[in-house]
Amino acid sequence: MAHNIQRPKRKSLLLWGFLLVFWFLLPLSWKVTTKSSFEEFHAPIWEASTRIQDLTHFWGHVSDSKKTLIEKGRDHQRILSDAKHQISSIDHLKVELQRLKELKSQIQKLETTLELEAKTKFTPTISRISLRNLSGWNQSFRISKGQRDFLQVGNGVISFCGIVGRLEQVYETSSQIQLISNKSFRMVAHLKGDNRPVTFQGNGVLPGGQGQGILYDIPADVIIPKGNDIQVVSSNLSGTYPKGLHIGIISELTPSVDGVFKVGKVLLSPQLSLLSEVTILKDSYAK
């Protein structure tokens, strides 16, 4: 059985060959004119297409530029706002710094006037008094705080009326205060306005419950005018109390046995026996 083999049509090939020969045989002037006409015919189409692309590109960039400008404008406003805030903060901080410097200067002046220490090594703990013992032999208070509150034997005890005493026994949940009027209580003190150290010792209670003490080692040149008195205050030499806390009042001095110093009786605050709350001074550096 014979197979049908399709062959390219010879007429088409002959036609293409004839056109190519014809094109090569044409004069150059005809070729340029024909090519020019062909280009002129397509030029408007290509130009229109190019313009459309340019317009699309232009409007696209215009749109992008607006968005970019808006974003940059927003960023610029944020930067300006932040800069204004920083400037205003700097001005405020300068004012605040100046105010703190003035306050510090005022505090230093007050500390100098009141003869207070600029820094304290004590941490205060407030406690209520749960039991009082004001017998003639022993004067003590019991408070409701102890070892669990980091209290230690020897911690100073004060109140609004001045020095109260020191801790002599510390238990888990309670402590006992040895009052300043107790005859076993001793501490270094000063006469107000005189930095020379003197020795204070408790001397029991007077009839009616007011505590008293004795002041030893008073310099011989100290004189108390008749009808006047001198305040006895704490000394930082004791290491237990800040300087300048009220102890009592002394109104009369007598020569000591050796004749070198003077001795005086000190009246303690009558409010000591009425206290219901005290402040314990814990050592800030103790663990």
C-alpha positions as CSV (number, residue, x, y, z in Angstrom):
1,M,0.0,0.0,0.0
2,A,1.5,3.3,-1.0
3,H,2.1,6.0,1.6
4,N,1.0,9.6,0.9
5,I,4.0,11.9,1.5
6,Q,3.2,15.6,1.8
7,R,5.8,17.9,0.2
8,P,5.9,21.7,0.5
9,K,4.2,23.3,-2.2
10,R,6.6,24.5,-4.8
11,K,4.6,27.5,-5.8
12,S,5.0,29.1,-2.3
13,L,8.8,28.6,-2.4
14,L,9.0,30.0,-5.9
15,L,6.9,33.0,-4.8
16,W,9.2,33.8,-1.9
17,G,12.3,33.4,-4.1
18,F,10.8,35.7,-6.7
19,L,10.1,38.4,-4.1
20,L,13.7,38.2,-2.7
21,V,15.2,38.5,-6.2
22,F,12.9,41.4,-6.9
23,W,13.9,43.2,-3.7
24,F,17.6,42.8,-4.5
25,L,17.1,44.0,-8.0
26,L,15.2,47.2,-7.0
27,P,17.2,50.4,-7.1
28,L,18.5,51.7,-3.7
29,S,16.3,54.8,-3.9
30,W,13.2,52.6,-4.1
31,K,14.3,50.6,-1.2
32,V,14.9,53.7,1.0
33,T,11.5,55.2,-0.1
34,T,9.7,51.9,0.7
35,K,11.4,51.5,4.0
36,S,10.7,55.1,4.9
37,S,7.0,54.7,3.9
38,F,6.8,51.6,6.0
39,E,8.4,53.4,9.0
40,E,6.1,56.3,8.6
41,F,3.1,54.0,8.5
42,H,4.1,52.4,11.8
43,A,5.5,55.5,13.5
44,P,2.1,56.9,14.8
45,I,1.3,53.5,16.3
46,W,4.7,53.2,18.0
47,E,4.6,56.8,19.2
48,A,1.2,56.4,20.6
49,S,2.3,53.3,22.4
50,T,5.4,55.1,23.8
51,R,3.2,58.0,24.9
52,I,0.9,55.6,26.7
53,Q,3.8,54.0,28.4
54,D,5.2,57.5,29.4
55,L,1.8,58.6,30.7
56,T,1.5,55.4,32.7
57,H,5.0,55.8,34.1
58,F,4.4,59.5,34.9
59,W,1.0,59.1,36.7
60,G,2.4,56.1,38.5
61,H,5.3,58.2,39.8
62,V,3.1,61.1,40.6
63,S,0.9,58.8,42.7
64,D,4.0,57.3,44.3
65,S,5.5,60.7,45.0
66,K,2.3,61.9,46.8
67,K,2.4,58.8,49.0
68,T,6.1,59.3,49.6
69,L,5.6,63.0,50.3
70,I,2.8,62.2,52.7
71,E,4.9,59.6,54.5
72,K,7.9,62.0,54.6
73,G,5.7,64.7,55.9
74,R,4.4,62.5,58.7
75,D,7.9,61.4,59.5
76,H,9.0,65.0,59.5
77,Q,6.2,66.0,61.9
78,R,7.1,63.1,64.2
79,I,10.7,64.2,64.2
80,L,9.7,67.8,64.9
81,S,7.3,66.7,67.7
82,D,10.0,64.5,69.2
83,A,12.6,67.3,69.0
84,K,10.2,69.8,70.7
85,H,9.5,67.2,73.4
86,Q,13.2,66.6,73.9
87,I,13.8,70.4,74.1
88,S,11.0,70.9,76.5
89,S,12.2,67.9,78.6
90,I,15.7,69.4,78.8
91,D,14.3,72.7,79.9
92,H,12.2,70.9,82.5
93,L,15.1,68.8,83.7
94,K,17.3,71.9,84.0
95,V,14.6,73.6,86.2
96,E,14.2,70.5,88.2
97,L,17.9,70.2,88.7
98,Q,18.1,73.8,89.9
99,R,15.2,73.2,92.3
100,L,17.0,70.1,93.7
101,K,20.2,72.0,94.2
102,E,18.3,74.7,96.1
103,L,16.6,72.1,98.3
104,K,19.9,70.4,99.0
105,S,21.4,73.8,100.0
106,Q,18.4,74.5,102.3
107,I,18.7,71.0,103.9
108,Q,22.4,71.6,104.5
109,K,21.7,74.9,106.1
110,L,19.0,73.3,108.3
111,E,21.4,70.5,109.3
112,T,24.0,73.0,110.3
113,T,21.5,75.2,112.2
114,L,20.0,72.2,114.1
115,E,23.4,70.5,114.5
116,L,22.2,67.3,112.8
117,E,24.3,64.8,111.0
118,A,24.1,65.0,107.2
119,K,23.8,61.3,106.9
120,T,22.4,58.7,109.3
121,K,23.4,55.1,109.7
122,F,20.1,54.1,111.3
123,T,17.0,52.5,110.0
124,P,13.9,53.2,112.1
125,T,11.3,50.6,113.1
126,I,8.2,51.6,115.0
127,S,6.6,49.3,117.6
128,R,3.9,49.6,120.3
129,I,4.6,49.0,124.0
130,S,2.9,45.9,125.3
131,L,4.1,46.0,129.0
132,R,5.5,48.7,131.4
133,N,7.7,48.1,134.4
134,L,8.4,51.3,136.3
135,S,9.4,50.0,139.7
136,G,12.0,51.8,141.9
137,W,14.7,49.2,141.0
138,N,14.1,48.5,137.4
139,Q,12.5,50.5,134.7
140,S,11.8,48.7,131.4
141,F,9.2,48.4,128.6
142,R,8.3,45.3,126.6
143,I,7.5,45.7,122.9
144,S,5.9,43.4,120.3
145,K,8.9,43.2,117.9
146,G,12.0,41.1,118.0
147,Q,14.4,38.9,116.0
148,R,12.0,38.4,113.1
149,D,12.1,42.2,112.7
150,F,15.9,42.1,112.7
151,L,16.2,43.8,116.1
152,Q,19.4,43.3,118.1
153,V,20.5,43.8,121.6
154,G,21.9,47.4,122.0
155,N,19.6,49.0,119.4
156,G,18.7,52.6,120.5
157,V,15.1,53.4,121.3
158,I,13.7,56.9,120.9
159,S,10.3,58.7,120.8
160,F,8.9,62.2,120.2
161,C,10.2,63.2,123.7
162,G,13.8,62.1,123.0
163,I,15.8,59.1,124.0
164,V,13.9,56.3,125.7
165,G,16.5,53.7,126.2
166,R,18.1,50.7,124.5
167,L,17.2,47.0,123.8
168,E,18.6,44.8,126.5
169,Q,16.9,41.5,125.6
170,V,15.6,40.4,122.2
171,Y,13.4,37.4,121.6
172,E,11.8,36.0,118.5
173,T,8.6,38.1,118.6
174,S,9.3,40.6,121.4
175,S,12.0,42.6,123.1
176,Q,12.7,44.4,126.4
177,I,13.8,48.0,126.6
178,Q,16.1,49.2,129.3
179,L,14.8,52.7,130.0
180,I,17.1,55.7,130.2
181,S,16.1,56.1,133.9
182,N,17.5,52.7,134.8
183,K,20.5,52.9,137.1
184,S,22.4,50.4,134.8
185,F,21.9,52.7,131.8
186,R,25.0,54.8,130.8
187,M,25.8,56.8,127.6
188,V,28.0,59.6,126.3
189,A,26.2,62.9,126.1
190,H,26.7,66.7,125.5
191,L,25.4,69.9,127.0
192,K,23.6,71.7,124.3
193,G,26.0,74.1,122.6
194,D,29.0,72.4,124.0
195,N,30.7,69.6,122.1
196,R,32.8,68.3,125.0
197,P,31.6,64.8,126.0
198,V,30.0,64.1,129.4
199,T,28.7,60.9,130.9
200,F,25.0,60.3,131.6
201,Q,23.7,57.6,134.0
202,G,20.1,56.8,134.9
203,N,19.1,57.3,138.5
204,G,15.6,55.8,139.0
205,V,12.3,57.6,139.2
206,L,11.0,60.3,141.5
207,P,7.8,60.1,143.4
208,G,5.1,60.4,140.8
209,G,7.0,58.5,138.2
210,Q,9.2,61.1,136.6
211,G,12.6,59.7,135.6
212,Q,15.9,61.2,136.6
213,G,19.6,60.8,135.9
214,I,23.1,62.0,136.9
215,L,25.5,63.9,134.6
216,Y,29.2,63.3,135.3
217,D,32.5,64.7,134.0
218,I,31.1,68.2,133.4
219,P,33.9,70.7,132.7
220,A,34.6,73.0,135.6
221,D,34.1,76.1,133.5
222,V,30.4,75.3,132.8
223,I,28.2,77.6,134.8
224,I,24.4,77.6,134.9
225,P,22.9,81.0,135.9
226,K,20.4,80.7,138.8
227,G,16.9,80.2,137.6
228,N,18.1,78.8,134.2
229,D,18.8,75.3,132.9
230,I,20.7,73.6,130.2
231,Q,19.5,70.8,127.9
232,V,21.4,67.5,127.8
233,V,21.5,65.9,124.4
234,S,22.8,62.8,122.8
235,S,26.3,62.4,121.3
236,N,27.2,60.4,118.2
237,L,30.3,59.2,120.1
238,S,28.0,56.5,121.7
239,G,27.4,55.0,118.3
240,T,23.9,54.1,119.3
241,Y,22.0,57.4,118.7
242,P,22.2,60.3,116.3
243,K,23.7,63.5,117.7
244,G,21.4,66.1,119.3
245,L,18.5,64.1,120.6
246,H,16.9,65.3,123.9
247,I,17.8,63.5,127.1
248,G,16.7,65.8,129.9
249,I,17.2,69.2,131.6
250,I,19.9,70.1,134.2
251,S,19.5,73.2,136.3
252,E,22.1,72.9,139.1
253,L,25.8,71.8,139.2
254,T,27.9,70.8,142.1
255,P,31.7,70.0,142.3
256,S,32.6,66.3,141.9
257,V,34.5,64.4,144.6
258,D,37.9,65.0,142.9
259,G,37.1,68.7,142.4
260,V,38.2,68.6,138.7
261,F,34.8,68.2,137.2
262,K,31.2,69.0,138.1
263,V,28.1,66.8,138.6
264,G,24.4,67.6,138.0
265,K,21.0,66.0,138.4
266,V,19.1,65.5,135.2
267,L,15.3,65.6,135.0
268,L,14.0,63.4,132.2
269,S,10.8,64.0,130.2
270,P,7.6,63.3,132.2
271,Q,6.1,61.8,129.0
272,L,8.4,58.8,129.2
273,S,6.1,56.9,131.5
274,L,3.1,57.7,129.3
275,L,4.5,56.4,126.0
276,S,2.5,53.9,123.9
277,E,4.7,53.7,120.9
278,V,8.5,53.9,120.4
279,T,11.0,53.9,117.5
280,I,13.9,51.4,117.4
281,L,17.0,52.5,115.6
282,K,18.5,49.6,113.8
283,D,22.0,49.7,112.4
284,S,21.7,50.2,108.6
285,Y,25.1,48.4,108.1
286,A,24.2,45.3,110.2
287,K,23.0,42.2,108.3
